[in-house]
Each structure stands twice: as structure tokens, then as C-alpha cells.
Amino acid sequence: MSLPQVNTMPPQSSPVSVYVLSVRVDRISQQEALDRVEQMIAQRRASSNTLPCQQIVTVNPEFVMTAQQHKDFRRAINSASLVLPDGMGVVWATRYLGWPAPERVTGTDTLPVLAQRCAASGYRLYLLGAAAGIAEAAGARLQELAPGLEIAGTYAGSPAPEEEDEIIERIRTAQADVLCVAYGAPAQEVWIWRNLSRLPVAVAMGVGGAYDFLAGRQRRAPLIMQRVGLEWLYRLYREPWRWRRMLALPQFAVRVVLRGRKNHDA
């Protein structure tokens, strides 16, 4: 008589975190984050897909400032399985507080590498969100960057609560392992958080404008500007209408300094 398979993988320890203006940031590199995500997927598959979905969030200064007033957004970030330091402002803040994050880990940079790992292991991606046709174009580009990648499905949809049941059923039918959501912040993070207990995937991650970059609808800043933390300036040059949102950057720096090196906990 054959015995049922038992998941013998050791549980993951929580990453070391620091709080910036009461918003959690994990002190983790892209390599470490990808290793953890792969383990999450492998553990769920080994459990016959019975383990709950785990949320991944990438945090930049705009997120931190929005979370000061948006309580559900802050709860979604602080309760996530991984919170990645997306934005040089956040990396600077962790250094200023004396608990430095090792590097900037953006969703836009992480998604193609995650796709390559998924292709190597046979894991399936579902791309949700963005304007009609953008997720399909992004999926095609990811398959070019990660030969053999299976795109389980794409759907624009919206974060409206009345669409949730239909969207979740689409994802369930697709039998995906990883769900990427591009509704913009804070909508995408709150949508995942609100539906976390019933999402039929191992990992769900908000990816913001990553589909637009992959699909060629938006251009990223030159690499040198990315490395020195000036990608925001390039985006402002390309999209001057974003100037109001960019006011969050100096406000963020001032509040971090005024708060000082203590009492940043949630």
C-alpha cells in the first residue's frame, strides 16, 4: 500500500525587517527574494495546492506616504510575506535608520527574472490588470525573455469588488502558480490582501507599471539614472503630469529625518 506524500520542506523563517514611518521593509536582496518565492511555490505544490496564497509587495516612498493615511494599504504591506525595497528613497531611509536594505529590488526588474525561474521549473504565471491588450503583450515579451515560460492566462479586469468572483474563477481555471496584478497602488495591494484567503495561487504580487515597460508602451530611465536613484526624475521628464505625486519624495525624506532614528515601528 502506497503512503501519501508529506511535505517535508522546512518552513521559511521571516526576513529581517525595518519599519520606515510605520511601514515594513524587508532587508533582502533580489536573489534572496527570488529564492523565497521559489520555495513558496514549491511548498504549495508539495501540499497539493492546499497552502494559502502569500503576498509580495514592493515599497517605494510614494507607497510609504500613501500608507500614512490609507490604513488598509498599510495593513496589506505590513502583513505581506515579503516587502521589497523598491525605490532608492526607501533604501536610503533604511540606511539612515541604521538597518540598511542590501539593494533596491524593483518589481519591474524582478518580474523578468522570476519569469525565467518559473520557466526553468515549469511554474505558470497569470497576468492580471493594465489596459486591454497590455498584459497579453507583456506576456509575449516575458516568453521571449524566458523561453519555455507558460502564461496561464491574462485578463484586464478591474479592482472593483463586484468583479472579484469572476476574476478569481478565471485564475482558478487557469491553474496558475504566480499571480501578477497591475492595477496600480494602492488598489493592487489592497485587492490582493482582500482576496488573499481565496486566491488559488502560491504567490500574488503587485507589479504596477511593469506590463507597460515590457509591452514597450513606456520607456525606463537610462541605466545610470536607475543606479544613482534618479529614475523618478526621468519619469517626471517623460510624464510631467506626475509632478503632484512626486511631491511625496521630499515629504518622505523630511518626515524620516524629523522622526529620527527611533519610533518607526508599526
Secondary structure, 3 states (H helix, E strand, C coil): CCCCCCCCCCCCCCCCEEEECCEEEECCCHHHHHHHHHHHHHHHHHCCCCCCCEEEEEECHHHHHHHCCCHHHHHHHHCCCEEEECCHHHHHHHHHCCCCCCCCCCHHHHHHHHHHHHHHHCCEEEEEECCCCHHHHHHHHHHHHCCCCEEEEEECCCCCHHHHHHHHHHHHHHCCCEEEEECCCCHHHHHHHHHHHHCCCCEEEECCCHHHHHHCCCCCCCHHHHHCCCHHHHHHHHCHHHHHHHCHHHHHHHHHHHHCCCCCCC
